Amino acid sequence: MVGALAGILVCAVGYWRLVFALRNAWDVPAFPPGNGLYWLAWGLPLGAVATIGTTVFVTWQGARPAAGGFTAGCLFMGLAMCAFGYSVDSMPYYR
């Protein structure tokens, strides 16, 4: 439970900053959304969390509850933020 809450908190605080830093570094336009670099900027941090979290979960027996909870919390929060960010980025299409 504590691991999941920590994952949600870390994602809520750092995910937006990281995504926008990647988008600025790669000169990815916010509109129109949907090109490859756009999705890579949103997905790369979540892929890194999934890879590191799964590795820690598998290799460190004592940290399984915390690592699993942190990874799951961070990924679910990140996916929700990604969906919200995509809807905001695609708002100019709606009239």
N, CA, C and O atoms as a Tinker XYZ file with bonds, in Angstrom:
   380  protein
     1  N      0.817000   -1.189000    0.000000    73     2
     2  CA     0.000000    0.000000    0.000000    64     1     3
     3  C      0.867000    1.261000    0.000000    63     2     4     5
     4  O      0.613000    2.199000   -0.755000    81     3
     5  N      1.880000    1.271000    0.845000    73     3     6
     6  CA     2.770000    2.430000    0.914000    64     5     7
     7  C      3.555000    2.573000   -0.389000    63     6     8     9
     8  O      3.784000    3.688000   -0.857000    81     7
     9  N      3.964000    1.458000   -0.972000    73     7    10
    10  CA     4.684000    1.502000   -2.240000    64     9    11
    11  C      3.839000    2.094000   -3.346000    63    10    12    13
    12  O      4.330000    2.890000   -4.147000    81    11
    13  N      2.556000    1.709000   -3.400000    73    11    14
    14  CA     1.666000    2.234000   -4.430000    64    13    15
    15  C      1.436000    3.739000   -4.242000    63    14    16    17
    16  O      1.432000    4.495000   -5.213000    81    15
    17  N      1.246000    4.162000   -3.007000    73    15    18
    18  CA     1.069000    5.592000   -2.746000    64    17    19
    19  C      2.328000    6.376000   -3.103000    63    18    20    21
    20  O      2.244000    7.483000   -3.636000    81    19
    21  N      3.490000    5.806000   -2.811000    73    19    22
    22  CA     4.747000    6.467000   -3.180000    64    21    23
    23  C      4.882000    6.553000   -4.700000    63    22    24    25
    24  O      5.332000    7.574000   -5.220000    81    23
    25  N      4.499000    5.498000   -5.418000    73    23    26
    26  CA     4.546000    5.519000   -6.878000    64    25    27
    27  C      3.622000    6.562000   -7.464000    63    26    28    29
    28  O      3.983000    7.248000   -8.420000    81    27
    29  N      2.430000    6.688000   -6.900000    73    27    30
    30  CA     1.482000    7.697000   -7.364000    64    29    31
    31  C      2.039000    9.095000   -7.110000    63    30    32    33
    32  O      1.971000    9.963000   -7.979000    81    31
    33  N      2.584000    9.306000   -5.927000    73    31    34
    34  CA     3.124000   10.618000   -5.581000    64    33    35
    35  C      4.319000   10.997000   -6.458000    63    34    36    37
    36  O      4.397000   12.121000   -6.954000    81    35
    37  N      5.235000   10.068000   -6.645000    73    35    38
    38  CA     6.411000   10.342000   -7.480000    64    37    39
    39  C      5.987000   10.635000   -8.914000    63    38    40    41
    40  O      6.522000   11.546000   -9.546000    81    39
    41  N      5.046000    9.880000   -9.421000    73    39    42
    42  CA     4.587000   10.107000  -10.790000    64    41    43
    43  C      3.865000   11.443000  -10.910000    63    42    44    45
    44  O      4.066000   12.180000  -11.875000    81    43
    45  N      3.030000   11.749000   -9.933000    73    43    46
    46  CA     2.283000   13.006000   -9.978000    64    45    47
    47  C      3.207000   14.217000   -9.929000    63    46    48    49
    48  O      2.915000   15.246000  -10.539000    81    47
    49  N      4.309000   14.102000   -9.212000    73    47    50
    50  CA     5.227000   15.230000   -9.068000    64    49    51
    51  C      6.203000   15.330000  -10.246000    63    50    52    53
    52  O      6.496000   16.433000  -10.707000    81    51
    53  N      6.703000   14.207000  -10.731000    73    51    54
    54  CA     7.779000   14.262000  -11.701000    64    53    55
    55  C      7.459000   13.936000  -13.143000    63    54    56    57
    56  O      8.242000   14.268000  -14.034000    81    55
    57  N      6.317000   13.288000  -13.402000    73    55    58
    58  CA     6.054000   12.804000  -14.758000    64    57    59
    59  C      5.830000   13.940000  -15.754000    63    58    60    61
    60  O      6.387000   13.916000  -16.852000    81    59
    61  N      5.012000   14.947000  -15.379000    73    59    62
    62  CA     4.771000   16.068000  -16.295000    64    61    63
    63  C      6.070000   16.763000  -16.668000    63    62    64    65
    64  O      6.323000   17.052000  -17.838000    81    63
    65  N      6.886000   17.026000  -15.659000    73    63    66
    66  CA     8.154000   17.735000  -15.908000    64    65    67
    67  C      9.043000   16.958000  -16.858000    63    66    68    69
    68  O      9.640000   17.530000  -17.769000    81    67
    69  N      9.131000   15.656000  -16.646000    73    67    70
    70  CA     9.987000   14.833000  -17.491000    64    69    71
    71  C      9.459000   14.765000  -18.920000    63    70    72    73
    72  O     10.234000   14.872000  -19.871000    81    71
    73  N      8.165000   14.592000  -19.077000    73    71    74
    74  CA     7.581000   14.520000  -20.421000    64    73    75
    75  C      7.802000   15.829000  -21.173000    63    74    76    77
    76  O      8.200000   15.823000  -22.337000    81    75
    77  N      7.542000   16.951000  -20.502000    73    75    78
    78  CA     7.706000   18.240000  -21.183000    64    77    79
    79  C      9.177000   18.565000  -21.424000    63    78    80    81
    80  O      9.503000   19.241000  -22.399000    81    79
    81  N     10.060000   18.101000  -20.563000    73    79    82
    82  CA    11.493000   18.285000  -20.814000    64    81    83
    83  C     11.921000   17.483000  -22.045000    63    82    84    85
    84  O     12.691000   17.979000  -22.868000    81    83
    85  N     11.431000   16.256000  -22.176000    73    83    86
    86  CA    11.746000   15.456000  -23.366000    64    85    87
    87  C     11.149000   16.086000  -24.625000    63    86    88    89
    88  O     11.803000   16.135000  -25.667000    81    87
    89  N      9.914000   16.566000  -24.529000    73    87    90
    90  CA     9.294000   17.194000  -25.696000    64    89    91
    91  C     10.027000   18.466000  -26.104000    63    90    92    93
    92  O     10.160000   18.745000  -27.296000    81    91
    93  N     10.497000   19.233000  -25.144000    73    91    94
    94  CA    11.273000   20.442000  -25.466000    64    93    95
    95  C     12.636000   20.087000  -26.044000    63    94    96    97
    96  O     13.097000   20.736000  -26.983000    81    95
    97  N     13.276000   19.078000  -25.499000    73    95    98
    98  CA    14.603000   18.676000  -25.988000    64    97    99
    99  C     14.535000   18.142000  -27.408000    63    98   100   101
   100  O     15.459000   18.351000  -28.194000    81    99
   101  N     13.453000   17.455000  -27.746000    73    99   102
   102  CA    13.305000   16.867000  -29.066000    64   101   103
   103  C     12.506000   17.756000  -30.017000    63   102   104   105
   104  O     12.259000   17.356000  -31.155000    81   103
   105  N     12.096000   18.944000  -29.588000    73   103   106
   106  CA    11.279000   19.871000  -30.386000    64   105   107
   107  C     10.017000   19.211000  -30.929000    63   106   108   109
   108  O      9.708000   19.311000  -32.116000    81   107
   109  N      9.298000   18.540000  -30.043000    73   107   110
   110  CA     8.057000   17.872000  -30.416000    64   109   111
   111  C      6.909000   18.864000  -30.267000    63   110   112   113
   112  O      6.700000   19.394000  -29.176000    81   111
   113  N      6.161000   19.126000  -31.337000    73   111   114
   114  CA     5.030000   20.061000  -31.206000    64   113   115
   115  C      3.885000   19.419000  -30.434000    63   114   116   117
   116  O      3.637000   18.218000  -30.542000    81   115
   117  N      3.197000   20.237000  -29.659000    73   115   118
   118  CA     2.050000   19.740000  -28.896000    64   117   119
   119  C      0.845000   19.513000  -29.796000    63   118   120   121
   120  O     -0.019000   18.686000  -29.502000    81   119
   121  N      0.797000   20.259000  -30.898000    73   119   122
   122  CA    -0.333000   20.114000  -31.803000    64   121   123
   123  C      0.175000   20.020000  -33.227000    63   122   124   125
   124  O      0.982000   20.875000  -33.594000    81   123
   125  N     -0.195000   19.113000  -34.032000    73   123   126
   126  CA    -1.111000   18.027000  -33.742000    64   125   127
   127  C     -0.389000   16.875000  -33.028000    63   126   128   129
   128  O      0.738000   16.538000  -33.389000    81   127
   129  N     -1.018000   16.282000  -32.035000    73   127   130
   130  CA    -0.395000   15.170000  -31.308000    64   129   131
   131  C     -0.448000   13.886000  -32.124000    63   130   132   133
   132  O     -1.267000   13.747000  -33.033000    81   131
   133  N      0.411000   12.975000  -31.797000    73   131   134
   134  CA     0.302000   11.659000  -32.389000    64   133   135
   135  C      1.475000   11.173000  -33.194000    63   134   136   137
   136  O      1.446000   10.031000  -33.652000    81   135
   137  N      2.524000   11.980000  -33.401000    73   135   138
   138  CA     3.657000   11.439000  -34.149000    64   137   139
   139  C      4.504000   10.550000  -33.235000    63   138   140   141
   140  O      4.226000   10.440000  -32.040000    81   139
   141  N      5.517000    9.929000  -33.787000    73   139   142
   142  CA     6.311000    8.971000  -33.032000    64   141   143
   143  C      7.048000    9.567000  -31.851000    63   142   144   145
   144  O      7.049000    8.983000  -30.767000    81   143
   145  N      7.679000   10.723000  -32.039000    73   143   146
   146  CA     8.402000   11.348000  -30.925000    64   145   147
   147  C      7.458000   11.811000  -29.827000    63   146   148   149
   148  O      7.819000   11.805000  -28.650000    81   147
   149  N      6.260000   12.208000  -30.203000    73   147   150
   150  CA     5.255000   12.605000  -29.212000    64   149   151
   151  C      4.965000   11.442000  -28.265000    63   150   152   153
   152  O      4.988000   11.598000  -27.044000    81   151
   153  N      4.694000   10.283000  -28.844000    73   151   154
   154  CA     4.381000    9.121000  -28.007000    64   153   155
   155  C      5.613000    8.579000  -27.298000    63   154   156   157
   156  O      5.499000    8.019000  -26.208000    81   155
   157  N      6.786000    8.735000  -27.896000    73   155   158
   158  CA     8.012000    8.305000  -27.223000    64   157   159
   159  C      8.267000    9.150000  -25.981000    63   158   160   161
   160  O      8.706000    8.627000  -24.956000    81   159
   161  N      7.995000   10.451000  -26.063000    73   159   162
   162  CA     8.170000   11.322000  -24.895000    64   161   163
   163  C      7.223000   10.925000  -23.768000    63   162   164   165
   164  O      7.601000   10.995000  -22.599000    81   163
   165  N      6.013000   10.515000  -24.091000    73   163   166
   166  CA     5.079000   10.065000  -23.061000    64   165   167
   167  C      5.404000    8.666000  -22.565000    63   166   168   169
   168  O      5.238000    8.380000  -21.379000    81   167
   169  N      5.862000    7.797000  -23.444000    73   167   170
   170  CA     6.059000    6.394000  -23.078000    64   169   171
   171  C      7.405000    6.038000  -22.504000    63   170   172   173
   172  O      7.510000    5.079000  -21.739000    81   171
   173  N      8.440000    6.781000  -22.848000    73   171   174
   174  CA     9.789000    6.450000  -22.375000    64   173   175
   175  C      9.904000    6.439000  -20.852000    63   174   176   177
   176  O     10.476000    5.496000  -20.305000    81   175
   177  N      9.385000    7.442000  -20.143000    73   175   178
   178  CA     9.474000    7.380000  -18.677000    64   177   179
   179  C      8.709000    6.194000  -18.085000    63   178   180   181
   180  O      9.165000    5.580000  -17.121000    81   179
   181  N      7.554000    5.875000  -18.658000    73   179   182
   182  CA     6.786000    4.738000  -18.150000    64   181   183
   183  C      7.482000    3.420000  -18.452000    63   182   184   185
   184  O      7.433000    2.491000  -17.646000    81   183
   185  N      8.126000    3.336000  -19.604000    73   183   186
   186  CA     8.901000    2.140000  -19.922000    64   185   187
   187  C     10.092000    1.956000  -18.999000    63   186   188   189
   188  O     10.428000    0.835000  -18.619000    81   187
   189  N     10.730000    3.067000  -18.641000    73   187   190
   190  CA    11.859000    2.990000  -17.704000    64   189   191
   191  C     11.398000    2.539000  -16.326000    63   190   192   193
   192  O     12.054000    1.713000  -15.691000    81   191
   193  N     10.271000    3.077000  -15.859000    73   191   194
   194  CA     9.739000    2.653000  -14.556000    64   193   195
   195  C      9.354000    1.180000  -14.593000    63   194   196   197
   196  O      9.634000    0.447000  -13.644000    81   195
   197  N      8.721000    0.738000  -15.667000    73   195   198
   198  CA     8.328000   -0.664000  -15.783000    64   197   199
   199  C      9.544000   -1.587000  -15.803000    63   198   200   201
   200  O      9.539000   -2.633000  -15.155000    81   199
   201  N     10.574000   -1.209000  -16.536000    73   199   202
   202  CA    11.772000   -2.043000  -16.624000    64   201   203
   203  C     12.508000   -2.119000  -15.292000    63   202   204   205
   204  O     12.857000   -3.206000  -14.833000    81   203
   205  N     12.741000   -0.970000  -14.678000    73   203   206
   206  CA    13.470000   -0.951000  -13.408000    64   205   207
   207  C     12.635000   -1.600000  -12.308000    63   206   208   209
   208  O     13.157000   -2.379000  -11.510000    81   207
   209  N     11.343000   -1.285000  -12.259000    73   207   210
   210  CA    10.478000   -1.873000  -11.238000    64   209   211
   211  C     10.377000   -3.383000  -11.356000    63   210   212   213
   212  O     10.406000   -4.082000  -10.343000    81   211
   213  N     10.261000   -3.898000  -12.565000    73   211   214
   214  CA    10.201000   -5.341000  -12.766000    64   213   215
   215  C     11.518000   -5.998000  -12.389000    63   214   216   217
   216  O     11.523000   -7.074000  -11.791000    81   215
   217  N     12.624000   -5.369000  -12.727000    73   215   218
   218  CA    13.938000   -5.918000  -12.367000    64   217   219
   219  C     14.111000   -5.977000  -10.856000    63   218   220   221
   220  O     14.571000   -6.987000  -10.322000    81   219
   221  N     13.748000   -4.910000  -10.170000    73   219   222
   222  CA    13.854000   -4.901000   -8.704000    64   221   223
   223  C     12.901000   -5.927000   -8.102000    63   222   224   225
   224  O     13.268000   -6.622000   -7.154000    81   223
   225  N     11.696000   -6.035000   -8.629000    73   223   226
   226  CA    10.714000   -6.996000   -8.133000    64   225   227
   227  C     11.228000   -8.425000   -8.253000    63   226   228   229
   228  O     11.051000   -9.229000   -7.338000    81   227
   229  N     11.855000   -8.738000   -9.365000    73   227   230
   230  CA    12.320000  -10.110000   -9.607000    64   229   231
   231  C     13.576000  -10.435000   -8.806000    63   230   232   233
   232  O     13.707000  -11.540000   -8.280000    81   231
   233  N     14.495000   -9.483000   -8.710000    73   231   234
   234  CA    15.796000   -9.795000   -8.113000    64   233   235
   235  C     15.867000   -9.585000   -6.605000    63   234   236   237
   236  O     16.665000  -10.247000   -5.941000    81   235
   237  N     15.077000   -8.705000   -6.052000    73   235   238
   238  CA    15.189000   -8.371000   -4.632000    64   237   239
   239  C     13.958000   -8.901000   -3.900000    63   238   240   241
   240  O     12.898000   -8.275000   -3.903000    81   239
   241  N     14.121000  -10.071000   -3.272000    73   239   242
   242  CA    13.002000  -10.760000   -2.630000    64   241   243
   243  C     12.331000   -9.926000   -1.537000    63   242   244   245
   244  O     11.105000   -9.924000   -1.433000    81   243
   245  N     13.107000   -9.226000   -0.733000    73   243   246
   246  CA    12.555000   -8.470000    0.382000    64   245   247
   247  C     11.800000   -7.225000   -0.026000    63   246   248   249
   248  O     11.001000   -6.694000    0.745000    81   247
   249  N     12.048000   -6.763000   -1.228000    73   247   250
   250  CA    11.425000   -5.518000   -1.678000    64   249   251
   251  C     10.238000   -5.756000   -2.601000    63   250   252   253
   252  O      9.725000   -4.809000   -3.197000    81   251
   253  N      9.794000   -6.993000   -2.730000    73   251   254
   254  CA     8.720000   -7.286000   -3.684000    64   253   255
   255  C      7.441000   -6.498000   -3.434000    63   254   256   257
   256  O      6.904000   -5.925000   -4.382000    81   255
   257  N      6.929000   -6.439000   -2.220000    73   255   258
   258  CA     5.685000   -5.670000   -2.042000    64   257   259
   259  C      5.853000   -4.186000   -2.376000    63   258   260   261
   260  O      5.002000   -3.593000   -3.039000    81   259
   261  N      6.938000   -3.602000   -1.919000    73   259   262
   262  CA     7.161000   -2.175000   -2.179000    64   261   263
   263  C      7.435000   -1.915000   -3.654000    63   262   264   265
   264  O      6.888000   -0.973000   -4.227000    81   263
   265  N      8.270000   -2.733000   -4.271000    73   263   266
   266  CA     8.604000   -2.533000   -5.690000    64   265   267
   267  C      7.389000   -2.763000   -6.580000    63   266   268   269
   268  O      7.155000   -2.006000   -7.522000    81   267
   269  N      6.625000   -3.795000   -6.289000    73   267   270
   270  CA     5.433000   -4.063000   -7.083000    64   269   271
   271  C      4.391000   -2.969000   -6.932000    63   270   272   273
   272  O      3.784000   -2.541000   -7.914000    81   271
   273  N      4.185000   -2.522000   -5.711000    73   271   274
   274  CA     3.226000   -1.446000   -5.479000    64   273   275
   275  C      3.663000   -0.144000   -6.103000    63   274   276   277
   276  O      2.858000    0.553000   -6.720000    81   275
   277  N      4.940000    0.197000   -5.948000    73   275   278
   278  CA     5.462000    1.426000   -6.538000    64   277   279
   279  C      5.319000    1.398000   -8.048000    63   278   280   281
   280  O      4.859000    2.368000   -8.651000    81   279
   281  N      5.710000    0.295000   -8.657000    73   279   282
   282  CA     5.644000    0.180000  -10.115000    64   281   283
   283  C      4.205000    0.273000  -10.609000    63   282   284   285
   284  O      3.919000    1.004000  -11.557000    81   283
   285  N      3.308000   -0.456000   -9.977000    73   283   286
   286  CA     1.908000   -0.437000  -10.398000    64   285   287
   287  C      1.291000    0.946000  -10.193000    63   286   288   289
   288  O      0.600000    1.453000  -11.077000    81   287
   289  N      1.534000    1.552000   -9.045000    73   287   290
   290  CA     0.983000    2.889000   -8.784000    64   289   291
   291  C      1.493000    3.928000   -9.758000    63   290   292   293
   292  O      0.730000    4.752000  -10.263000    81   291
   293  N      2.792000    3.883000  -10.019000    73   291   294
   294  CA     3.390000    4.850000  -10.934000    64   293   295
   295  C      2.889000    4.639000  -12.363000    63   294   296   297
   296  O      2.613000    5.610000  -13.067000    81   295
   297  N      2.771000    3.394000  -12.796000    73   295   298
   298  CA     2.313000    3.131000  -14.157000    64   297   299
   299  C      0.852000    3.517000  -14.357000    63   298   300   301
   300  O      0.508000    4.110000  -15.379000    81   299
   301  N     -0.008000    3.193000  -13.402000    73   299   302
   302  CA    -1.416000    3.560000  -13.544000    64   301   303
   303  C     -1.599000    5.072000  -13.522000    63   302   304   305
   304  O     -2.372000    5.618000  -14.308000    81   303
   305  N     -0.896000    5.740000  -12.631000    73   303   306
   306  CA    -0.984000    7.199000  -12.576000    64   305   307
   307  C     -0.425000    7.809000  -13.868000    63   306   308   309
   308  O     -1.002000    8.752000  -14.409000    81   307
   309  N      0.692000    7.273000  -14.357000    73   307   310
   310  CA     1.285000    7.772000  -15.592000    64   309   311
   311  C      0.378000    7.569000  -16.793000    63   310   312   313
   312  O      0.284000    8.447000  -17.650000    81   311
   313  N     -0.288000    6.427000  -16.868000    73   311   314
   314  CA    -1.215000    6.193000  -17.977000    64   313   315
   315  C     -2.398000    7.145000  -17.917000    63   314   316   317
   316  O     -2.859000    7.631000  -18.950000    81   315
   317  N     -2.891000    7.413000  -16.719000    73   315   318
   318  CA    -3.988000    8.381000  -16.574000    64   317   319
   319  C     -3.527000    9.775000  -16.979000    63   318   320   321
   320  O     -4.262000   10.497000  -17.652000    81   319
   321  N     -2.328000   10.156000  -16.580000    73   319   322
   322  CA    -1.805000   11.473000  -16.949000    64   321   323
   323  C     -1.543000   11.555000  -18.445000    63   322   324   325
   324  O     -1.726000   12.611000  -19.050000    81   323
   325  N     -1.121000   10.461000  -19.040000    73   323   326
   326  CA    -0.896000   10.422000  -20.487000    64   325   327
   327  C     -2.218000   10.608000  -21.231000    63   326   328   329
   328  O     -2.282000   11.366000  -22.198000    81   327
   329  N     -3.261000    9.930000  -20.791000    73   327   330
   330  CA    -4.566000   10.081000  -21.428000    64   329   331
   331  C     -5.090000   11.507000  -21.282000    63   330   332   333
   332  O     -5.641000   12.065000  -22.231000    81   331
   333  N     -4.922000   12.092000  -20.109000    73   331   334
   334  CA    -5.360000   13.466000  -19.891000    64   333   335
   335  C     -4.536000   14.431000  -20.749000    63   334   336   337
   336  O     -5.089000   15.348000  -21.356000    81   335
   337  N     -3.228000   14.228000  -20.799000    73   335   338
   338  CA    -2.363000   15.090000  -21.602000    64   337   339
   339  C     -2.679000   15.015000  -23.083000    63   338   340   341
   340  O     -2.655000   16.030000  -23.779000    81   339
   341  N     -2.976000   13.817000  -23.570000    73   339   342
   342  CA    -3.348000   13.669000  -24.979000    64   341   343
   343  C     -4.664000   14.384000  -25.268000    63   342   344   345
   344  O     -4.818000   15.016000  -26.313000    81   343
   345  N     -5.611000   14.281000  -24.340000    73   343   346
   346  CA    -6.891000   14.960000  -24.575000    64   345   347
   347  C     -6.719000   16.475000  -24.578000    63   346   348   349
   348  O     -7.385000   17.172000  -25.343000    81   347
   349  N     -5.832000   16.990000  -23.730000    73   347   350
   350  CA    -5.577000   18.433000  -23.729000    64   349   351
   351  C     -4.858000   18.841000  -25.013000    63   350   352   353
   352  O     -5.187000   19.866000  -25.610000    81   351
   353  N     -3.877000   18.043000  -25.440000    73   351   354
   354  CA    -3.139000   18.373000  -26.658000    64   353   355
   355  C     -4.009000   18.306000  -27.909000    63   354   356   357
   356  O     -3.747000   19.012000  -28.882000    81   355
   357  N     -5.028000   17.473000  -27.892000    73   355   358
   358  CA    -5.864000   17.350000  -29.082000    64   357   359
   359  C     -7.120000   18.212000  -29.015000    63   358   360   361
   360  O     -7.983000   18.098000  -29.886000    81   359
   361  N     -7.245000   19.061000  -28.019000    73   359   362
   362  CA    -8.414000   19.949000  -27.917000    64   361   363
   363  C     -8.597000   20.890000  -29.113000    63   362   364   365
   364  O     -9.742000   21.172000  -29.468000    81   363
   365  N     -7.536000   21.391000  -29.752000    73   363   366
   366  CA    -7.773000   22.255000  -30.917000    64   365   367
   367  C     -8.526000   21.573000  -32.047000    63   366   368   369
   368  O     -9.074000   22.258000  -32.912000    81   367
   369  N     -8.572000   20.220000  -32.068000    73   367   370
   370  CA    -9.340000   19.523000  -33.095000    64   369   371
   371  C    -10.835000   19.636000  -32.836000    63   370   372   373
   372  O    -11.633000   19.536000  -33.768000    81   371
   373  N    -11.222000   19.844000  -31.585000    73   371   374
   374  CA   -12.645000   19.891000  -31.235000    64   373   375
   375  C    -13.170000   21.306000  -31.445000    63   374   376   377
   376  O    -12.533000   22.278000  -31.040000    81   375
   377  N    -14.312000   21.414000  -32.066000    73   375   378
   378  CA   -14.914000   22.728000  -32.292000    64   377   379
   379  C    -16.302000   22.764000  -31.746000    63   378   380
   380  O    -16.976000   23.790000  -31.839000    81   379
